[in-house]
């Protein structure tokens, strides 16, 4: 009986520890959903101050840099306090210049400011040097097919559920997946270009 009680207590402690572990993980976890998927077909997207998303992106980029904002400021050749003030959303005396924004993204290799600005201006950004140019050819082809399937699905959902017209959110979702297809096509072409044989010498 004592052995069974000891086993039961041990199992209970193990379950409690496991529950605490998952609770801590879930508390730390964050989920980011882009606007293309974050709202229903007819659900209005909240109004935002123009430029706010780019400002938030600048703040997140600076404070999310590995090593901290001081390390990023050093790479940019700026005073850490000055950069901190420039990305502070509440600060009205220091402002991030366009040159600062470019250098911030170049040094951090984080391009969320660029994407935030493009999104507010109804544009999309595509890398000029595809990331998969030296990747596995089969993997690149599969990515292209998967992105195209997502695009076709977005078109199909918009057309079959338009109910008097295609909604703004349905259009946004289709545009998002269209941009992904364009990027994948660029990746595939870069991969193919990387496999080209050398031209015969004259």
N, C-alpha and C positions, 0 to 999 in steps of 0.2 A: 504493500500500500504506500509506504514511504517513497519507494522507488518511482511509483506511478505519479505521486504528487510532485516529486522532484522533476520528472520529465515534463509534466504539465506546466509547471512554473517556468522551466527553461524554454519551452515552446512559446509561452506567453511573452517572455522577455524578448525572444527573437522576433516575434511578430511586432511588438511595440517598437523595437529598434528599426525594423524595416519600415514601419509606418512613419517614424520620425524622419528617416532618410528620404523617403519619397515626398514627404511634406516640405522638407527643406529644398529639394530639387524643384518642386512645383512652385514654391514661393519665389525662387530665383529665376525661373523660366519666364521668358517674354515671347509673345507671338506677334509678328508684324504681318499685316495683311494689306496689300496695295489696294488703291481705290478701284481697280478693275474688278476685284473680287469682294471688296469689303461691304458693298451695298447691294440691295436687291434691285431688280429691274426698274422699279418705279420709286425706289426710296431716294429722297433728295440727299445730295452730298452737302454736308454742312458748309456754310459760308466761311471763308477765310480771308484775312487781310492779305492783300497782294504782297508777295515778298516774304510772308511769314514763314512759309515752308523752307525757303532757302536759308533764312536766318536760323531756324531751328536746326537745319542740316549742318550749318557752319558750327553751331554750338556743339552738336553731337559729334561731329568730326574731330574737333579740337579736344573735347573732354574724353572721347572714346579712344584716342590714340594710345597704342601700347607704349607704356613708359610715362604717360601723362602729358598734360599740356605744356609743361616746362621743357620736356624733351623735344616736343614738336616745335616749340618756339625757337629752340636752339638751332634746329635744322633749318628753320626759316630765316634765321639771323635776326630774330626779334626778341624784345624783352618779354619774358613770360607774363608779367603783370599787364603789359600793354596788350598782348594777344588775348589775355583773359577778359580785359575790358571790351575789346573789339567784338568778341563773340557773345558777350553778355546781352541777353535779350532786353534787359531793363536799362541798359546804359544808353545815354543820349549824347555823350560827349566824344566817345571814340567810335569810329566806324570802320568796318572791314572794306577795304578798297577792292576793286576788281583784280588788281595785281595780287593783293593779299589772298583773295579767294583761289586764284589759280595756283599760287605757291603752296597754299594750305593743302590743296588736293594733290598736287604733284609730290610733295614731301610725305604725305600720309598714305598715298596710293588709295585714297578713299574718295570716290567721285559722287557722293550723294548730293553735294551742292549743285553740281552740273545737272544731275537728274531732276532735282527739285525745281530748278529754274526752267528746264525744258518742259516739265509737266505743267507748270503754271502758264507757260506760253503755248500749250497744246502742241508740243513737239516731243520727239523721242531721241535718245542718244544711242548710237551704235559704235562700238569700238572700230577704229580704222585698222588696227592690227589685231585680228581675231585671236582669241585665247587658245583655240584648238588647232592652230595652224600646224603644229607638230604632234598632234594627238593621233590616237588610233583611228584609221580610216573607217572601220566598221562602226566604232562608237560615234564618230562624227555623223555618219549616215543615219544611224538610229536616232540621234538627237534631232536631226532635221525632220525625220518622219514623225517623231513625237510632237515636236513644236507645230508641225503642219496639222496634225490631228487635233491639237488643242485649238488651233485657229478655225478649223472647219467646224468643230463643236460649238465654238462661240458664235459663228455665223448661223449655224443651225438653230441654236437657242434663240437668237435674236429674230430669226425669220418665222419660227413656229410659235413664238410667244409675243409677237409684236402688238397684238390687240389694238389695232388702230394706228400703229406706227412704232418704229423702233425707238426705244427709250435712250436717254443720254448715257445711262450706265451700261446698257447693252452695247452701245457704240464704243464706249470707253474700253470695255472688255475685249471687243473685237480688235480694236486698234492696238491694245497691249499685246495680244497674241500675234498680230500681224508683224509688229516690230520684232518679236522673238523669231518669227520665221525669217525675216530679212537678215537678222543677225546670224542665224544658223546657215543660211545660204552663203553668207560671207565667210563663215568658218569653213564650210565645205569647199569653197573655191580656193581658200588659202591652203587647206590641206592638200588639195589636188595640185596646186601650184608648187607646193613643197616637194611633190613626188615627180615633178617634171624632170626628164633626162636632159643632160647638157646638149646644147646645140653642137653639131659637128663643126670642127674648126675648118676654116677655109684653107 
